[in-house]
Every structure is written in C-alpha cells, then in structure tokens.
C-alpha cells in the first residue's frame, strides 16, 4: 500500500461540528486543505491540527462562486500538487446553507436561490474542481480516491416549512447519485451521507433533543469516523449512501 503522506485531502465547509471533526480525522493521515467563506471558520481548526502534528491550510472560498473555486484550486494545485508532488486522496463537501424554516407562502425566490447556490451549485463547482485530481490519483492512492457529500434529513424527505432547504438538498443527492454512477466505475468512490438529527456542537448545547436522552444528538467525531470508513472501503463494496442518526431518533 502506498504511503498516505504522498496524498492530501480537501474539506469544504468547516466550522464547529462535522467540518472540524472530519478535518481532524483526515489530518491524521493526510495534509488537509480547509475551505470556508470566512477565515474565522477555519483558523482555529488549522491551529489545532498543527498543534497535533498535522499539516493544514485554510483558504477563504465561496463554493457557490465558480471563479472563487477556480482561484482556490489554482492555489491548492500549485502548493500541494506541483510544489510538493502530492495527489488528492479525498474531497469532502460539507457546505450547509439555505436553511430557512418558513411557511411556503412566506419564503422568497431569494431563499430558494440561497439553498440551490450553497448546495447544488456549490457541489457542482467543487466536484468539477476535484474530480480530475481524484481520477489522477486512482492508480496510486492507498484507498479509493473519494468524493464524500454531506446530506441531511431534507435530502430524502421534504417536510412542512422546509421546502427551499429540501429543494437544495434533494439536488445535492441527485447530483451525487449521478457522479457515483459515472465515476465509480473509474475508481472514484462517491458517497452521500444523510445526517438525520441534531449534531452535538456548542450552538446546540441548549437544545432538548429526543427528550434529552444521552447520545440523543449526533456526535460529530462519530460522523467523522463514518466518513473515514467510507474513504477506506474496498472498491468491491462501495457504499453510495449512508444514513447516520442517533439510536433514539425517529425515522
């Protein structure tokens, strides 16, 4: 098996919760690049990874903007691929936005546009930027090069008052399915993760979920372990979609 040190990973959408935990988990094996709109979302995580002996770099990027994504990946490829000779082993799309809980008669076209931009268009831009490098890594990567996509309950069920959010998340799931069918046979593992429940992060500490039962919220580090498992799956048994929820979550 090739050394993971000859490869790197990129995570789009970092901050407290899934993004941080996935970045820390993948940084145990690879140098990681963290993408977020604001440096405040990744600065502390970059420092935390470096304190633990890993290598990380943050780049401010709006994934819904094709020019911003192109600029970010010009920098990434120059630094990690051309200068350091690394190849891309894993790309994680964890951007979550467009979350508007409103009656359908109260939402606006701008609410719909925000959801589609962050979710569907963002994944579209990210996938087009990463798939060429993932394909290039297929012959030598220690694990199947992976494009992992964070979904939500709204990816599979459009609930009342979640119409615009569900529209964006359904689109992400559909695009992920198409990418899996096209690039799976070429050796790239594309997987969509339905995160069904409230993630246990500082912002949700005061939330009473599942009657306050222990582990009634999703542990972000446990999510990250599932992402790592997806990345390391043998190509003879790819999982295209994974559902994650607390043991007491209704579904």
C-alpha positions as CSV (number, residue, x, y, z in Angstrom):
1,X,0.0,0.0,0.0
2,X,1.3,3.5,-0.9
3,X,2.1,5.9,1.9
4,X,-0.7,8.4,2.8
5,X,2.0,11.0,3.1
6,X,2.1,11.3,-0.7
7,X,-1.5,12.5,-0.7
8,X,-3.7,15.2,0.6
9,X,-7.4,15.9,1.4
10,X,-9.6,18.9,1.0
11,X,-12.7,19.7,3.0
12,X,-15.2,22.4,2.0
13,X,-17.4,23.7,4.7
14,X,-15.6,23.7,8.0
15,X,-16.5,25.0,11.4
16,X,-17.7,23.6,14.7
17,X,-19.2,20.2,14.2
18,X,-18.9,17.9,11.2
19,X,-16.4,20.0,9.3
20,X,-14.0,20.3,12.2
21,X,-14.2,16.6,13.2
22,X,-13.7,15.4,9.6
23,X,-10.7,17.7,9.2
24,X,-9.1,16.4,12.4
25,X,-9.8,12.8,11.4
26,X,-8.4,13.1,7.9
27,X,-5.4,15.1,9.1
28,X,-4.2,12.0,11.0
29,X,-3.4,10.6,7.6
30,X,-3.0,13.5,5.2
31,X,-2.2,17.2,4.9
32,X,-5.6,18.9,4.7
33,X,-6.9,22.0,3.0
34,X,-9.9,23.6,4.6
35,X,-12.3,25.8,2.6
36,X,-14.8,28.2,4.1
37,X,-16.2,31.6,3.3
38,X,-14.7,33.2,6.4
39,X,-11.2,32.7,8.0
40,X,-12.9,32.6,11.4
41,X,-14.4,29.2,10.4
42,X,-11.1,27.5,9.8
43,X,-8.3,29.5,11.6
44,X,-8.7,27.7,15.0
45,X,-9.0,24.3,13.3
46,X,-5.8,24.8,11.3
47,X,-4.0,25.7,14.5
48,X,-5.5,22.7,16.3
49,X,-4.3,20.3,13.5
50,X,-0.8,21.8,13.6
51,X,-0.7,21.5,17.4
52,X,-1.4,17.8,17.0
53,X,1.5,17.4,14.5
54,X,-0.6,17.6,11.3
55,X,-0.4,19.8,8.3
56,X,-3.3,22.1,7.4
57,X,-4.0,25.2,5.3
58,X,-7.2,27.3,5.2
59,X,-8.4,29.2,2.1
60,X,-11.4,31.6,2.1
61,X,-13.7,30.3,-0.6
62,X,-17.3,30.8,-1.6
63,X,-18.1,27.4,-3.2
64,X,-21.2,28.8,-5.0
65,X,-18.9,31.1,-7.0
66,X,-17.1,29.3,-9.9
67,X,-14.4,32.0,-10.0
68,X,-13.7,31.7,-6.3
69,X,-13.5,27.9,-6.5
70,X,-11.2,28.1,-9.6
71,X,-8.9,30.5,-7.8
72,X,-8.8,28.4,-4.6
73,X,-7.9,25.2,-6.6
74,X,-5.2,27.0,-8.6
75,X,-3.6,27.8,-5.2
76,X,-4.1,24.3,-3.9
77,X,-2.7,22.6,-7.0
78,X,0.3,24.9,-7.1
79,X,1.1,24.3,-3.5
80,X,0.2,20.6,-2.9
81,X,0.4,19.0,-6.4
82,X,3.0,21.0,-8.3
83,X,5.4,22.1,-5.5
84,X,5.0,19.1,-3.1
85,X,4.1,16.4,-5.6
86,X,1.1,15.3,-3.6
87,X,-2.1,13.7,-5.1
88,X,-5.7,14.2,-4.0
89,X,-7.0,11.3,-2.0
90,X,-10.2,12.7,-0.6
91,X,-12.6,15.6,-1.1
92,X,-15.4,16.3,1.3
93,X,-18.3,18.6,0.5
94,X,-19.8,19.6,3.8
95,X,-21.2,23.0,3.0
96,X,-24.6,23.6,4.6
97,X,-26.6,26.8,3.9
98,X,-30.0,27.9,2.8
99,X,-31.6,26.6,6.0
100,X,-34.9,28.6,6.2
101,X,-37.8,27.2,8.3
102,X,-40.8,29.2,6.9
103,X,-44.2,28.5,5.5
104,X,-44.0,28.2,1.8
105,X,-46.2,31.3,1.4
106,X,-43.5,33.3,3.4
107,X,-40.4,32.2,1.5
108,X,-39.0,34.2,-1.4
109,X,-37.2,33.4,-4.5
110,X,-34.0,34.6,-2.8
111,X,-34.5,31.8,-0.1
112,X,-34.7,29.2,-2.9
113,X,-31.7,30.7,-4.7
114,X,-29.6,30.7,-1.5
115,X,-30.3,27.0,-0.9
116,X,-29.6,26.0,-4.5
117,X,-26.5,28.1,-4.6
118,X,-24.9,26.7,-1.5
119,X,-26.0,23.1,-2.1
120,X,-26.4,22.2,-5.7
121,X,-24.2,24.9,-7.4
122,X,-21.6,24.6,-4.7
123,X,-21.3,20.8,-5.1
124,X,-21.3,21.2,-8.8
125,X,-18.3,23.6,-8.7
126,X,-16.5,21.6,-6.0
127,X,-16.9,18.3,-7.9
128,X,-15.7,19.7,-11.2
129,X,-12.6,21.1,-9.4
130,X,-11.7,17.9,-7.5
131,X,-12.7,15.0,-9.8
132,X,-9.8,15.4,-12.3
133,X,-7.3,15.2,-9.4
134,X,-9.2,12.3,-7.8
135,X,-9.1,10.4,-11.1
136,X,-5.4,11.0,-11.5
137,X,-4.9,9.5,-8.0
138,X,-6.7,6.3,-8.7
139,X,-3.7,4.1,-9.7
140,X,-1.6,5.0,-6.7
141,X,-3.9,6.1,-3.8
142,X,-3.7,3.9,-0.7
143,X,-7.5,3.9,-0.6
144,X,-10.0,4.6,-3.4
145,X,-10.0,8.4,-4.0
146,X,-13.2,9.7,-2.5
147,X,-15.7,12.4,-3.0
148,X,-17.9,12.4,0.1
149,X,-21.0,14.6,0.4
150,X,-22.9,15.7,3.5
151,X,-26.6,15.5,3.2
152,X,-29.5,15.9,5.6
153,X,-32.9,14.6,6.5
154,X,-34.2,17.1,3.9
155,X,-32.2,15.2,1.3
156,X,-34.7,12.4,1.3
157,X,-37.9,13.9,2.8
158,X,-39.4,17.3,2.2
159,X,-41.0,18.3,5.5
160,X,-43.5,21.1,6.0
161,X,-41.8,24.6,6.2
162,X,-38.5,23.1,4.8
163,X,-39.4,23.5,1.1
164,X,-36.5,25.6,-0.1
165,X,-33.9,23.7,2.0
166,X,-35.2,20.4,0.8
167,X,-35.0,21.6,-2.8
168,X,-31.3,22.2,-2.4
169,X,-30.6,19.0,-0.5
170,X,-32.5,16.9,-2.9
171,X,-30.5,18.4,-5.8
172,X,-27.2,17.5,-4.0
173,X,-28.3,13.9,-3.5
174,X,-29.3,13.6,-7.2
175,X,-26.0,15.1,-8.4
176,X,-24.2,12.7,-6.0
177,X,-26.0,9.7,-7.4
178,X,-25.1,10.7,-11.0
179,X,-21.5,11.3,-10.1
180,X,-21.3,7.9,-8.4
181,X,-22.7,6.2,-11.5
182,X,-20.2,7.9,-13.8
183,X,-17.0,7.9,-11.7
184,X,-17.4,4.9,-9.5
185,X,-16.5,2.6,-12.5
186,X,-13.4,4.7,-12.9
187,X,-12.3,4.1,-9.4
188,X,-13.5,7.2,-7.5
189,X,-15.8,6.5,-4.5
190,X,-18.7,9.0,-4.5
191,X,-20.8,8.7,-1.4
192,X,-23.7,10.7,0.1
193,X,-24.2,10.8,3.8
194,X,-27.7,11.5,5.2
195,X,-27.1,13.1,8.6
196,X,-30.5,12.7,10.3
197,X,-30.6,14.5,13.6
198,X,-29.2,17.4,15.6
199,X,-25.4,17.4,15.8
200,X,-23.9,17.9,19.3
201,X,-22.0,21.2,18.9
202,X,-21.6,24.3,21.1
203,X,-24.5,26.0,19.3
204,X,-26.9,23.2,20.1
205,X,-25.9,22.6,23.7
206,X,-29.1,24.2,24.9
207,X,-31.4,22.2,22.6
208,X,-33.5,19.5,24.1
209,X,-33.5,16.7,21.5
210,X,-35.0,13.2,21.8
211,X,-36.3,14.0,25.3
212,X,-32.8,14.9,26.4
213,X,-31.7,11.3,26.3
214,X,-27.9,10.6,26.5
215,X,-26.5,10.5,23.0
216,X,-29.7,11.8,21.6
217,X,-27.7,14.2,19.5
218,X,-25.2,13.0,16.9
219,X,-21.5,13.1,18.0
220,X,-19.5,14.9,15.3
221,X,-16.4,12.8,15.9
222,X,-18.6,9.7,15.2
223,X,-19.7,11.2,12.0
224,X,-16.0,11.8,11.0
225,X,-15.2,8.1,11.7
226,X,-18.0,7.1,9.3
227,X,-16.5,9.4,6.7
228,X,-13.1,7.8,7.2
229,X,-14.7,4.4,6.9
230,X,-16.3,5.3,3.6
231,X,-13.0,6.6,2.3
232,X,-11.2,3.3,3.2
233,X,-13.8,1.0,1.8
234,X,-12.6,-1.6,-0.7
235,X,-13.8,-0.9,-4.2
236,X,-15.6,-4.2,-4.3
237,X,-18.1,-3.0,-1.7
238,X,-18.7,0.8,-2.1
239,X,-21.4,2.4,-0.1
240,X,-23.2,5.0,-2.2
241,X,-25.4,6.3,0.6
242,X,-25.1,6.1,4.3
243,X,-27.7,7.1,6.9
244,X,-26.5,8.4,10.3
245,X,-28.8,9.1,13.2
246,X,-28.9,8.7,17.0
247,X,-30.2,5.4,18.2
248,X,-33.4,7.1,19.6
249,X,-34.1,9.3,16.5
250,X,-37.4,8.7,14.9
251,X,-37.3,8.0,11.1
